[in-house]
Amino acid sequence: MRRHGLVALALALAALAAGGCGKEAPKAETDPAGERKAALERAKEGPYGTQVKALESAKGMQDDLDRKTRESVEKAEQGAK
């Protein structure tokens, strides 16, 4: 009797496993850009907040320096013509 119960249980588990095969997992509806922005804000408040803020500031300085360099090169090219 006990053996029949184990066989029935094994068959039920096999049926459940086979029934779930081939189905795609539901897609999470998230916005990657929004998630990235939220993670950055959480990081600013976390234990490494000062480092994150310093890195963000350095990236801003790099962008500013790149813009000034491009403007300088454009002025030099216009003056050479």
Residue, then its C-alpha position, 0 to 999 in steps of 0.5 A: m500500500r505504501r509503495h503505491g502511494l510513493v509511486a503515485l506521488a512520483l507520478a504526480l511530481a513528474a506530471l507537474a514538472a512536465g507541465g511547467c516545461g516549455k513555458e516562458a517565465p513572465k517578463a518583469e515590466t521594469d524600466p532599465a533607465g529608471e532602475r539605474k537612476a533609483a539605484l544611483e540615488r540609493a547608492k548616494e545614501g548608502p555607506y559609500g555615498t561620498q565615493v558615489k557623489a565624488l565619482e558623479s562629480a568627476k564625470g561631470m567635470q570630464d564632460d565639461l572638459d570635453r565640451k571646452t576642448r571641442e569648442s577650442v578645437e572648433k575655434a582653432e579650425q575656424g581661425a586656420k581657414 
